[in-house]
Amino acid sequence: MTIQFSLSLLKPQTQIPLDMTLRAVTHQIEVQKYTLVSVHTDHVILKSNEDKQMNLTVYKNKLQLSASGAGQIIMAQNISQLTVFDRTTYLELEVVNCQGQKANCLLYLKKGGNHN
């Protein structure tokens, strides 16, 4: 029994590459059918399928979706910066982690509100 317990402690702690994490985040947003309300250089305002306004932003080194007074969904940790590029038909998201690594990913959303 002691050996079985010890084996689980020997598993290496591997970190998922930043680009894979960002792809998973964008996929989750697209699958949940969020619509685009507005685009800013450091955050995106979305609307959920329940008509709640959500903010995709970095706060305290976490990439998160948050709603005013409704808590937040942590999408990724160890993120220091989000930069959003509006490419008209899609958004390009660039994140930088706390070690300075960068990753980019495309986000395709239906426009559901004012688009800036």
MOPAC internal coordinates of N, CA, C and O (Angstrom, degrees):
PM7 1SCF
backbone

  N    0.0000 0     0.00 0     0.00 0    0    0    0
  C    1.4444 1     0.00 0     0.00 0    1    0    0
  C    1.5397 1   110.25 1     0.00 0    2    1    0
  O    1.2310 1   120.09 1   141.22 1    3    2    1
  N    1.3065 1   117.43 1   -38.78 1    3    2    1
  C    1.4610 1   120.84 1   178.94 1    5    3    2
  C    1.5176 1   110.47 1   -63.27 1    6    5    3
  O    1.2310 1   119.87 1   140.22 1    7    6    5
  N    1.3205 1   117.84 1   -39.78 1    7    6    5
  C    1.4702 1   121.70 1   179.76 1    9    7    6
  C    1.5214 1   109.84 1   -65.05 1   10    9    7
  O    1.2310 1   120.20 1   136.56 1   11   10    9
  N    1.3290 1   117.22 1   -43.44 1   11   10    9
  C    1.4583 1   121.08 1  -179.65 1   13   11   10
  C    1.5419 1   110.47 1   -60.90 1   14   13   11
  O    1.2310 1   119.74 1   137.97 1   15   14   13
  N    1.2987 1   118.11 1   -42.03 1   15   14   13
  C    1.4653 1   121.98 1   178.05 1   17   15   14
  C    1.5255 1   110.83 1   -65.45 1   18   17   15
  O    1.2310 1   120.41 1   138.34 1   19   18   17
  N    1.3232 1   116.83 1   -41.66 1   19   18   17
  C    1.4567 1   121.66 1  -178.11 1   21   19   18
  C    1.5230 1   112.54 1   -67.53 1   22   21   19
  O    1.2310 1   119.76 1   147.21 1   23   22   21
  N    1.3216 1   118.07 1   -32.79 1   23   22   21
  C    1.4606 1   121.11 1  -179.31 1   25   23   22
  C    1.5255 1   111.77 1   -61.54 1   26   25   23
  O    1.2310 1   120.33 1   142.39 1   27   26   25
  N    1.3197 1   116.98 1   -37.61 1   27   26   25
  C    1.4614 1   118.73 1   179.83 1   29   27   26
  C    1.5264 1   111.33 1   -66.67 1   30   29   27
  O    1.2310 1   119.58 1   153.36 1   31   30   29
  N    1.3040 1   118.40 1   -26.64 1   31   30   29
  C    1.4608 1   121.82 1   178.29 1   33   31   30
  C    1.5235 1   112.56 1   -76.68 1   34   33   31
  O    1.2310 1   120.56 1   159.95 1   35   34   33
  N    1.3403 1   116.53 1   -20.05 1   35   34   33
  C    1.4586 1   120.94 1  -177.98 1   37   35   34
  C    1.5240 1   113.29 1   -84.28 1   38   37   35
  O    1.2310 1   119.68 1   169.98 1   39   38   37
  N    1.3313 1   118.22 1   -10.02 1   39   38   37
  C    1.4546 1   120.27 1   179.93 1   41   39   38
  C    1.5233 1   109.27 1   -62.80 1   42   41   39
  O    1.2310 1   120.35 1   -47.41 1   43   42   41
  N    1.3278 1   116.93 1   132.59 1   43   42   41
  C    1.4661 1   118.95 1   179.61 1   45   43   42
  C    1.5287 1   110.65 1   -67.90 1   46   45   43
  O    1.2310 1   121.25 1   -37.61 1   47   46   45
  N    1.3090 1   115.22 1   142.39 1   47   46   45
  C    1.4572 1   120.92 1   176.80 1   49   47   46
  C    1.5308 1   107.24 1   -87.82 1   50   49   47
  O    1.2310 1   120.33 1   -82.54 1   51   50   49
  N    1.3196 1   116.97 1    97.46 1   51   50   49
  C    1.4550 1   120.43 1   179.87 1   53   51   50
  C    1.5171 1   109.38 1   -96.02 1   54   53   51
  O    1.2310 1   121.57 1   -40.46 1   55   54   53
  N    1.3063 1   114.61 1   139.54 1   55   54   53
  C    1.4514 1   120.62 1   179.47 1   57   55   54
  C    1.5185 1   108.42 1   -99.63 1   58   57   55
  O    1.2310 1   120.42 1   -44.15 1   59   58   57
  N    1.3251 1   116.81 1   135.85 1   59   58   57
  C    1.4517 1   122.04 1   178.87 1   61   59   58
  C    1.5297 1   108.25 1   -70.17 1   62   61   59
  O    1.2310 1   120.03 1   -45.58 1   63   62   61
  N    1.3347 1   117.55 1   134.42 1   63   62   61
  C    1.4660 1   120.16 1   179.30 1   65   63   62
  C    1.5259 1   111.44 1   -56.82 1   66   65   63
  O    1.2310 1   120.93 1   -34.01 1   67   66   65
  N    1.3205 1   115.83 1   145.99 1   67   66   65
  C    1.4549 1   122.28 1  -175.35 1   69   67   66
  C    1.5241 1   112.19 1   -58.76 1   70   69   67
  O    1.2310 1   119.82 1   138.85 1   71   70   69
  N    1.3307 1   117.95 1   -41.15 1   71   70   69
  C    1.4659 1   119.58 1  -179.21 1   73   71   70
  C    1.5249 1   112.01 1   -64.82 1   74   73   71
  O    1.2310 1   119.88 1   144.08 1   75   74   73
  N    1.3211 1   117.83 1   -35.92 1   75   74   73
  C    1.4650 1   120.82 1   177.14 1   77   75   74
  C    1.5274 1   110.87 1   -68.71 1   78   77   75
  O    1.2310 1   120.63 1   141.35 1   79   78   77
  N    1.3166 1   116.40 1   -38.65 1   79   78   77
  C    1.4625 1   120.73 1   177.39 1   81   79   78
  C    1.5276 1   110.20 1   -61.78 1   82   81   79
  O    1.2310 1   120.48 1   134.01 1   83   82   81
  N    1.3310 1   116.69 1   -45.99 1   83   82   81
  C    1.4540 1   120.67 1  -179.20 1   85   83   82
  C    1.5273 1   111.16 1   -65.28 1   86   85   83
  O    1.2310 1   119.80 1   140.73 1   87   86   85
  N    1.3263 1   118.00 1   -39.27 1   87   86   85
  C    1.4671 1   120.45 1   176.60 1   89   87   86
  C    1.5186 1   111.35 1   -62.45 1   90   89   87
  O    1.2310 1   120.47 1   140.57 1   91   90   89
  N    1.3208 1   116.71 1   -39.43 1   91   90   89
  C    1.4684 1   120.63 1   177.84 1   93   91   90
  C    1.5284 1   110.74 1   -64.32 1   94   93   91
  O    1.2310 1   120.48 1   140.31 1   95   94   93
  N    1.3307 1   116.69 1   -39.69 1   95   94   93
  C    1.4701 1   121.26 1   178.42 1   97   95   94
  C    1.5203 1   110.40 1   -62.50 1   98   97   95
  O    1.2310 1   120.18 1   129.85 1   99   98   97
  N    1.3303 1   117.27 1   -50.15 1   99   98   97
  C    1.4683 1   119.98 1  -177.85 1  101   99   98
  C    1.5273 1   111.04 1   -65.30 1  102  101   99
  O    1.2310 1   120.45 1   142.22 1  103  102  101
  N    1.3180 1   116.74 1   -37.78 1  103  102  101
  C    1.4657 1   119.87 1   177.31 1  105  103  102
  C    1.5259 1   110.35 1   -61.44 1  106  105  103
  O    1.2310 1   120.43 1   135.51 1  107  106  105
  N    1.3118 1   116.79 1   -44.49 1  107  106  105
  C    1.4653 1   121.21 1  -179.49 1  109  107  106
  C    1.5331 1   110.73 1   -61.94 1  110  109  107
  O    1.2310 1   120.13 1   138.27 1  111  110  109
  N    1.3195 1   117.35 1   -41.73 1  111  110  109
  C    1.4710 1   120.86 1   179.07 1  113  111  110
  C    1.5300 1   110.12 1   -64.14 1  114  113  111
  O    1.2310 1   120.33 1   136.65 1  115  114  113
  N    1.3291 1   116.97 1   -43.35 1  115  114  113
  C    1.4681 1   120.50 1   179.94 1  117  115  114
  C    1.5243 1   111.60 1   -66.27 1  118  117  115
  O    1.2310 1   120.09 1   137.59 1  119  118  117
  N    1.3120 1   117.44 1   -42.41 1  119  118  117
  C    1.4700 1   121.93 1  -178.91 1  121  119  118
  C    1.5269 1   111.14 1   -65.11 1  122  121  119
  O    1.2310 1   120.44 1   143.81 1  123  122  121
  N    1.3306 1   116.76 1   -36.19 1  123  122  121
  C    1.4645 1   120.81 1  -179.73 1  125  123  122
  C    1.5350 1   111.99 1   -76.47 1  126  125  123
  O    1.2310 1   120.51 1  -179.63 1  127  126  125
  N    1.3250 1   116.63 1     0.37 1  127  126  125
  C    1.4613 1   123.97 1   175.16 1  129  127  126
  C    1.5326 1   113.89 1    58.64 1  130  129  127
  O    1.2310 1   120.88 1  -136.82 1  131  130  129
  N    1.3201 1   115.92 1    43.18 1  131  130  129
  C    1.4547 1   120.03 1   171.30 1  133  131  130
  C    1.5248 1   108.21 1   -69.11 1  134  133  131
  O    1.2310 1   120.81 1   -31.15 1  135  134  133
  N    1.3200 1   116.06 1   148.85 1  135  134  133
  C    1.4587 1   120.38 1   174.55 1  137  135  134
  C    1.5274 1   108.63 1  -113.15 1  138  137  135
  O    1.2310 1   121.23 1   -24.68 1  139  138  137
  N    1.3110 1   115.24 1   155.32 1  139  138  137
  C    1.4553 1   121.98 1  -175.92 1  141  139  138
  C    1.5264 1   110.28 1   -85.78 1  142  141  139
  O    1.2310 1   120.62 1   -52.55 1  143  142  141
  N    1.3228 1   116.41 1   127.45 1  143  142  141
  C    1.4582 1   121.96 1   176.02 1  145  143  142
  C    1.5257 1   109.28 1  -101.35 1  146  145  143
  O    1.2310 1   120.21 1   124.94 1  147  146  145
  N    1.3418 1   117.20 1   -55.06 1  147  146  145
  C    1.4651 1   119.60 1   178.02 1  149  147  146
  C    1.5199 1   110.61 1  -155.72 1  150  149  147
  O    1.2310 1   121.82 1   -22.38 1  151  150  149
  N    1.3343 1   114.12 1   157.62 1  151  150  149
  C    1.4634 1   121.91 1  -176.16 1  153  151  150
  C    1.5235 1   108.36 1  -119.74 1  154  153  151
  O    1.2310 1   120.98 1   -44.94 1  155  154  153
  N    1.3213 1   115.73 1   135.06 1  155  154  153
  C    1.4545 1   122.84 1   175.77 1  157  155  154
  C    1.5255 1   107.38 1  -131.27 1  158  157  155
  O    1.2310 1   119.59 1   -14.38 1  159  158  157
  N    1.3139 1   118.38 1   165.62 1  159  158  157
  C    1.4584 1   119.81 1  -175.32 1  161  159  158
  C    1.5251 1   113.35 1   -66.05 1  162  161  159
  O    1.2310 1   119.88 1   153.50 1  163  162  161
  N    1.3329 1   117.84 1   -26.50 1  163  162  161
  C    1.4647 1   119.55 1  -176.99 1  165  163  162
  C    1.5268 1   114.48 1  -121.35 1  166  165  163
  O    1.2310 1   120.02 1  -174.69 1  167  166  165
  N    1.3244 1   117.57 1     5.31 1  167  166  165
  C    1.4596 1   120.78 1   176.22 1  169  167  166
  C    1.5220 1   110.55 1  -162.94 1  170  169  167
  O    1.2310 1   121.71 1   -14.88 1  171  170  169
  N    1.3350 1   114.33 1   165.12 1  171  170  169
  C    1.4526 1   121.73 1   179.06 1  173  171  170
  C    1.5220 1   107.47 1  -129.66 1  174  173  171
  O    1.2310 1   120.80 1   -44.02 1  175  174  173
  N    1.3179 1   116.07 1   135.98 1  175  174  173
  C    1.4567 1   120.14 1   175.59 1  177  175  174
  C    1.5249 1   107.63 1  -101.81 1  178  177  175
  O    1.2310 1   121.64 1   -54.67 1  179  178  177
  N    1.3211 1   114.46 1   125.33 1  179  178  177
  C    1.4655 1   122.81 1  -176.60 1  181  179  178
  C    1.5171 1   109.43 1  -119.81 1  182  181  179
  O    1.2310 1   121.23 1   -14.65 1  183  182  181
  N    1.3179 1   115.25 1   165.35 1  183  182  181
  C    1.4541 1   120.90 1   172.50 1  185  183  182
  C    1.5224 1   107.14 1  -123.36 1  186  185  183
  O    1.2310 1   120.89 1   -49.29 1  187  186  185
  N    1.3249 1   115.91 1   130.71 1  187  186  185
  C    1.4649 1   120.56 1   179.66 1  189  187  186
  C    1.5261 1   109.60 1   -78.06 1  190  189  187
  O    1.2310 1   120.91 1   -11.32 1  191  190  189
  N    1.3180 1   115.86 1   168.68 1  191  190  189
  C    1.4669 1   119.77 1   177.42 1  193  191  190
  C    1.5263 1   111.46 1   -68.97 1  194  193  191
  O    1.2310 1   120.33 1   170.16 1  195  194  193
  N    1.3297 1   116.98 1    -9.84 1  195  194  193
  C    1.4669 1   122.03 1   174.87 1  197  195  194
  C    1.5210 1   110.50 1   -96.22 1  198  197  195
  O    1.2310 1   120.39 1  -169.00 1  199  198  197
  N    1.3262 1   116.86 1    11.00 1  199  198  197
  C    1.4619 1   124.53 1   177.42 1  201  199  198
  C    1.5287 1   113.81 1    69.51 1  202  201  199
  O    1.2310 1   120.04 1  -156.44 1  203  202  201
  N    1.3423 1   117.53 1    23.56 1  203  202  201
  C    1.4597 1   121.34 1   176.06 1  205  203  202
  C    1.5226 1   108.92 1   -93.59 1  206  205  203
  O    1.2310 1   120.75 1   -43.25 1  207  206  205
  N    1.3218 1   116.17 1   136.75 1  207  206  205
  C    1.4569 1   120.56 1   177.18 1  209  207  206
  C    1.5295 1   108.96 1   -81.12 1  210  209  207
  O    1.2310 1   120.75 1   -52.39 1  211  210  209
  N    1.3249 1   116.16 1   127.61 1  211  210  209
  C    1.4555 1   123.01 1  -176.52 1  213  211  210
  C    1.5287 1   108.98 1  -123.29 1  214  213  211
  O    1.2310 1   121.16 1   -32.21 1  215  214  213
  N    1.3259 1   115.39 1   147.79 1  215  214  213
  C    1.4528 1   122.27 1  -178.79 1  217  215  214
  C    1.5292 1   108.67 1  -116.91 1  218  217  215
  O    1.2310 1   120.05 1   -61.50 1  219  218  217
  N    1.3269 1   117.50 1   118.50 1  219  218  217
  C    1.4680 1   122.00 1   174.15 1  221  219  218
  C    1.5151 1   107.05 1   -91.56 1  222  221  219
  O    1.2310 1   120.66 1   -66.31 1  223  222  221
  N    1.3272 1   116.34 1   113.69 1  223  222  221
  C    1.4521 1   121.29 1  -174.63 1  225  223  222
  C    1.5197 1   110.66 1  -155.00 1  226  225  223
  O    1.2310 1   120.51 1    -9.81 1  227  226  225
  N    1.3274 1   116.63 1   170.19 1  227  226  225
  C    1.4575 1   121.99 1   173.11 1  229  227  226
  C    1.5226 1   107.72 1  -101.21 1  230  229  227
  O    1.2310 1   121.25 1   -50.94 1  231  230  229
  N    1.3314 1   115.21 1   129.06 1  231  230  229
  C    1.4545 1   121.13 1   178.43 1  233  231  230
  C    1.5282 1   107.83 1  -142.82 1  234  233  231
  O    1.2310 1   120.53 1   -55.38 1  235  234  233
  N    1.3073 1   116.59 1   124.62 1  235  234  233
  C    1.4713 1   122.90 1  -179.01 1  237  235  234
  C    1.5311 1   111.60 1    51.18 1  238  237  235
  O    1.2310 1   121.22 1  -129.83 1  239  238  237
  N    1.3387 1   115.28 1    50.17 1  239  238  237
  C    1.4754 1   123.26 1   177.87 1  241  239  238
  C    1.5169 1   114.02 1    60.17 1  242  241  239
  O    1.2310 1   120.68 1  -149.25 1  243  242  241
  N    1.3318 1   116.30 1    30.75 1  243  242  241
  C    1.4649 1   121.65 1   176.26 1  245  243  242
  C    1.5255 1   108.74 1  -132.64 1  246  245  243
  O    1.2310 1   120.85 1   -49.35 1  247  246  245
  N    1.3279 1   115.97 1   130.65 1  247  246  245
  C    1.4523 1   120.87 1   170.91 1  249  247  246
  C    1.5156 1   105.65 1   -82.04 1  250  249  247
  O    1.2310 1   120.75 1   -60.58 1  251  250  249
  N    1.3271 1   116.17 1   119.42 1  251  250  249
  C    1.4580 1   118.40 1  -172.71 1  253  251  250
  C    1.5139 1   112.40 1  -140.88 1  254  253  251
  O    1.2310 1   121.77 1   -24.46 1  255  254  253
  N    1.3238 1   114.22 1   155.54 1  255  254  253
  C    1.4546 1   123.04 1   169.07 1  257  255  254
  C    1.5120 1   105.75 1  -102.76 1  258  257  255
  O    1.2310 1   120.32 1   -54.91 1  259  258  257
  N    1.3161 1   117.00 1   125.09 1  259  258  257
  C    1.4596 1   118.95 1  -179.04 1  261  259  258
  C    1.5125 1   110.11 1  -134.00 1  262  261  259
  O    1.2310 1   121.82 1   -30.72 1  263  262  261
  N    1.3239 1   114.11 1   149.28 1  263  262  261
  C    1.4596 1   121.61 1   175.77 1  265  263  262
  C    1.5180 1   107.53 1  -119.93 1  266  265  263
  O    1.2310 1   120.86 1   -35.42 1  267  266  265
  N    1.3013 1   115.96 1   144.58 1  267  266  265
  C    1.4539 1   120.06 1  -179.29 1  269  267  266
  C    1.5276 1   110.16 1   -60.51 1  270  269  267
  O    1.2310 1   120.88 1   -62.08 1  271  270  269
  N    1.3336 1   115.92 1   117.92 1  271  270  269
  C    1.4522 1   121.61 1   178.40 1  273  271  270
  C    1.5145 1   115.25 1    72.37 1  274  273  271
  O    1.2310 1   119.78 1  -170.90 1  275  274  273
  N    1.3373 1   118.02 1     9.10 1  275  274  273
  C    1.4602 1   120.07 1  -176.09 1  277  275  274
  C    1.5245 1   113.15 1  -123.43 1  278  277  275
  O    1.2310 1   119.98 1  -165.32 1  279  278  277
  N    1.3376 1   117.64 1    14.68 1  279  278  277
  C    1.4573 1   120.12 1   178.87 1  281  279  278
  C    1.5078 1   112.23 1    83.28 1  282  281  279
  O    1.2310 1   121.33 1    14.68 1  283  282  281
  N    1.3341 1   115.06 1  -165.32 1  283  282  281
  C    1.4522 1   120.48 1  -177.30 1  285  283  282
  C    1.5218 1   111.03 1  -145.80 1  286  285  283
  O    1.2310 1   121.93 1   -19.58 1  287  286  285
  N    1.3280 1   113.90 1   160.42 1  287  286  285
  C    1.4589 1   122.37 1   174.03 1  289  287  286
  C    1.5224 1   105.67 1  -115.19 1  290  289  287
  O    1.2310 1   120.15 1   -62.07 1  291  290  289
  N    1.3241 1   117.31 1   117.93 1  291  290  289
  C    1.4640 1   121.30 1   178.30 1  293  291  290
  C    1.5309 1   107.93 1   -78.80 1  294  293  291
  O    1.2310 1   120.78 1   -62.60 1  295  294  293
  N    1.3140 1   116.11 1   117.40 1  295  294  293
  C    1.4659 1   121.74 1  -178.52 1  297  295  294
  C    1.5314 1   111.49 1   -92.28 1  298  297  295
  O    1.2310 1   120.27 1   145.65 1  299  298  297
  N    1.3324 1   117.09 1   -34.35 1  299  298  297
  C    1.4577 1   121.78 1   179.57 1  301  299  298
  C    1.5213 1   108.63 1  -159.83 1  302  301  299
  O    1.2310 1   121.13 1   -33.04 1  303  302  301
  N    1.3240 1   115.45 1   146.96 1  303  302  301
  C    1.4567 1   120.54 1   178.77 1  305  303  302
  C    1.5245 1   109.75 1  -109.70 1  306  305  303
  O    1.2310 1   120.88 1   -11.55 1  307  306  305
  N    1.3296 1   115.93 1   168.45 1  307  306  305
  C    1.4572 1   122.57 1   177.53 1  309  307  306
  C    1.5373 1   111.56 1    66.88 1  310  309  307
  O    1.2310 1   120.60 1  -147.20 1  311  310  309
  N    1.3351 1   116.46 1    32.80 1  311  310  309
  C    1.4642 1   122.47 1  -179.70 1  313  311  310
  C    1.5228 1   108.48 1  -109.59 1  314  313  311
  O    1.2310 1   120.19 1   -52.52 1  315  314  313
  N    1.3228 1   117.24 1   127.48 1  315  314  313
  C    1.4645 1   119.92 1  -178.22 1  317  315  314
  C    1.5248 1   113.19 1  -101.42 1  318  317  315
  O    1.2310 1   120.08 1   159.41 1  319  318  317
  N    1.3465 1   117.44 1   -20.59 1  319  318  317
  C    1.4602 1   118.75 1  -175.25 1  321  319  318
  C    1.5200 1   111.38 1  -154.15 1  322  321  319
  O    1.2310 1   121.19 1   -37.58 1  323  322  321
  N    1.3222 1   115.33 1   142.42 1  323  322  321
  C    1.4643 1   123.30 1   171.58 1  325  323  322
  C    1.5210 1   107.15 1  -124.03 1  326  325  323
  O    1.2310 1   120.70 1   -50.40 1  327  326  325
  N    1.3330 1   116.26 1   129.60 1  327  326  325
  C    1.4567 1   121.84 1   173.74 1  329  327  326
  C    1.5203 1   106.90 1  -123.28 1  330  329  327
  O    1.2310 1   120.97 1   -46.59 1  331  330  329
  N    1.3325 1   115.76 1   133.41 1  331  330  329
  C    1.4641 1   121.31 1  -176.84 1  333  331  330
  C    1.5259 1   108.74 1  -116.32 1  334  333  331
  O    1.2310 1   121.46 1   -50.13 1  335  334  333
  N    1.3298 1   114.81 1   129.87 1  335  334  333
  C    1.4602 1   121.78 1   176.67 1  337  335  334
  C    1.5226 1   107.74 1  -114.78 1  338  337  335
  O    1.2310 1   120.42 1   -57.91 1  339  338  337
  N    1.3243 1   116.80 1   122.09 1  339  338  337
  C    1.4655 1   121.95 1   178.99 1  341  339  338
  C    1.5229 1   108.17 1   -85.44 1  342  341  339
  O    1.2310 1   120.36 1   -68.30 1  343  342  341
  N    1.3098 1   116.91 1   111.70 1  343  342  341
  C    1.4657 1   122.23 1  -178.87 1  345  343  342
  C    1.5328 1   111.01 1  -103.84 1  346  345  343
  O    1.2310 1   119.64 1  -153.35 1  347  346  345
  N    1.3087 1   118.29 1    26.65 1  347  346  345
  C    1.4599 1   128.21 1   177.92 1  349  347  346
  C    1.5312 1   112.93 1    70.88 1  350  349  347
  O    1.2310 1   119.57 1   119.27 1  351  350  349
  N    1.3199 1   118.43 1   -60.73 1  351  350  349
  C    1.4643 1   119.75 1  -178.80 1  353  351  350
  C    1.5277 1   113.27 1   -96.26 1  354  353  351
  O    1.2310 1   120.65 1   172.55 1  355  354  353
  N    1.3154 1   116.36 1    -7.45 1  355  354  353
  C    1.4598 1   121.74 1   177.05 1  357  355  354
  C    1.5175 1   108.77 1  -157.57 1  358  357  355
  O    1.2310 1   120.86 1   -12.32 1  359  358  357
  N    1.3278 1   115.96 1   167.68 1  359  358  357
  C    1.4617 1   121.70 1   175.47 1  361  359  358
  C    1.5156 1   108.60 1  -109.23 1  362  361  359
  O    1.2310 1   120.78 1   -37.03 1  363  362  361
  N    1.3065 1   116.11 1   142.97 1  363  362  361
  C    1.4581 1   121.03 1   171.58 1  365  363  362
  C    1.5251 1   106.74 1  -107.54 1  366  365  363
  O    1.2310 1   120.86 1   -58.96 1  367  366  365
  N    1.3188 1   115.95 1   121.04 1  367  366  365
  C    1.4593 1   121.36 1   178.41 1  369  367  366
  C    1.5150 1   109.17 1  -103.07 1  370  369  367
  O    1.2310 1   120.77 1   -46.30 1  371  370  369
  N    1.3120 1   116.14 1   133.70 1  371  370  369
  C    1.4541 1   121.54 1   174.45 1  373  371  370
  C    1.5228 1   107.39 1  -122.97 1  374  373  371
  O    1.2310 1   120.90 1   -53.67 1  375  374  373
  N    1.3211 1   115.88 1   126.33 1  375  374  373
  C    1.4580 1   120.15 1   176.10 1  377  375  374
  C    1.5186 1   109.03 1  -117.71 1  378  377  375
  O    1.2310 1   121.62 1   -29.04 1  379  378  377
  N    1.3181 1   114.50 1   150.96 1  379  378  377
  C    1.4588 1   122.21 1   175.26 1  381  379  378
  C    1.5169 1   105.86 1  -124.74 1  382  381  379
  O    1.2310 1   121.07 1   -50.93 1  383  382  381
  N    1.3374 1   115.55 1   129.07 1  383  382  381
  C    1.4652 1   117.59 1   178.75 1  385  383  382
  C    1.5289 1   110.03 1   -87.58 1  386  385  383
  O    1.2310 1   120.81 1    -3.15 1  387  386  385
  N    1.2948 1   116.05 1   176.85 1  387  386  385
  C    1.4707 1   121.14 1  -175.40 1  389  387  386
  C    1.5262 1   113.04 1   -68.60 1  390  389  387
  O    1.2310 1   119.98 1   167.88 1  391  390  389
  N    1.3396 1   117.64 1   -12.12 1  391  390  389
  C    1.4662 1   121.32 1   176.11 1  393  391  390
  C    1.5263 1   111.32 1   -95.36 1  394  393  391
  O    1.2310 1   120.21 1  -178.20 1  395  394  393
  N    1.3436 1   117.20 1     1.80 1  395  394  393
  C    1.4548 1   121.34 1   178.20 1  397  395  394
  C    1.5145 1   115.20 1    90.06 1  398  397  395
  O    1.2310 1   119.54 1  -177.51 1  399  398  397
  N    1.3267 1   118.48 1     2.49 1  399  398  397
  C    1.4663 1   121.15 1   178.02 1  401  399  398
  C    1.5170 1   109.43 1   -75.80 1  402  401  399
  O    1.2310 1   120.78 1   -36.35 1  403  402  401
  N    1.3529 1   116.11 1   143.65 1  403  402  401
  C    1.4593 1   122.11 1   179.36 1  405  403  402
  C    1.5169 1   110.54 1  -113.57 1  406  405  403
  O    1.2310 1   121.40 1   -30.60 1  407  406  405
  N    1.3358 1   114.92 1   149.40 1  407  406  405
  C    1.4590 1   121.31 1   172.73 1  409  407  406
  C    1.5191 1   108.11 1  -145.04 1  410  409  407
  O    1.2310 1   121.02 1   -34.81 1  411  410  409
  N    1.3336 1   115.66 1   145.19 1  411  410  409
  C    1.4583 1   121.99 1   178.45 1  413  411  410
  C    1.5196 1   109.39 1  -122.98 1  414  413  411
  O    1.2310 1   121.30 1   -30.32 1  415  414  413
  N    1.3295 1   115.13 1   149.68 1  415  414  413
  C    1.4556 1   120.44 1   177.18 1  417  415  414
  C    1.5203 1   108.46 1  -154.99 1  418  417  415
  O    1.2310 1   120.86 1   -25.87 1  419  418  417
  N    1.3192 1   115.95 1   154.13 1  419  418  417
  C    1.4555 1   121.09 1   179.01 1  421  419  418
  C    1.5214 1   109.59 1   -97.81 1  422  421  419
  O    1.2310 1   121.35 1   -35.40 1  423  422  421
  N    1.3397 1   115.03 1   144.60 1  423  422  421
  C    1.4560 1   121.41 1   179.58 1  425  423  422
  C    1.5209 1   107.74 1  -128.43 1  426  425  423
  O    1.2310 1   121.08 1   -59.18 1  427  426  425
  N    1.3349 1   115.54 1   120.82 1  427  426  425
  C    1.4561 1   121.82 1  -179.46 1  429  427  426
  C    1.5192 1   108.58 1  -106.77 1  430  429  427
  O    1.2310 1   120.70 1   -62.26 1  431  430  429
  N    1.3390 1   116.27 1   117.74 1  431  430  429
  C    1.4573 1   121.34 1  -178.92 1  433  431  430
  C    1.5185 1   110.73 1  -133.57 1  434  433  431
  O    1.2310 1   121.32 1   -34.12 1  435  434  433
  N    1.3082 1   115.07 1   145.88 1  435  434  433
  C    1.4516 1   121.16 1   171.57 1  437  435  434
  C    1.5221 1   107.73 1   -71.26 1  438  437  435
  O    1.2310 1   120.53 1   -39.64 1  439  438  437
  N    1.3226 1   116.60 1   140.36 1  439  438  437
  C    1.4577 1   119.65 1   178.41 1  441  439  438
  C    1.5267 1   108.55 1   -81.44 1  442  441  439
  O    1.2310 1   122.31 1   -52.48 1  443  442  441
  N    1.3534 1   113.17 1   127.52 1  443  442  441
  C    1.4496 1   117.58 1  -175.40 1  445  443  442
  C    1.5001 1   113.85 1  -127.02 1  446  445  443
  O    1.2310 1   119.37 1  -165.47 1  447  446  445
  N    1.2885 1   118.80 1    14.53 1  447  446  445
  C    1.4583 1   120.98 1  -178.21 1  449  447  446
  C    1.5068 1   109.60 1  -169.04 1  450  449  447
  O    1.2310 1   120.95 1    23.24 1  451  450  449
  N    1.3076 1   115.80 1  -156.76 1  451  450  449
  C    1.4648 1   119.95 1   176.95 1  453  451  450
  C    1.5051 1   109.27 1   -66.95 1  454  453  451
  O    1.2310 1   120.23 1   -51.80 1  455  454  453
  N    1.3011 1   117.16 1   128.20 1  455  454  453
  C    1.4617 1   121.95 1  -178.95 1  457  455  454
  C    1.5180 1   108.84 1  -111.67 1  458  457  455
  O    1.2310 1   120.96 1   -67.26 1  459  458  457
  N    1.3523 1   115.77 1   112.74 1  459  458  457
  C    1.4732 1   120.95 1  -178.83 1  461  459  458
  C    1.4916 1   111.04 1  -100.36 1  462  461  459
  O    1.2310 1   120.10 1   180.00 1  463  462  461

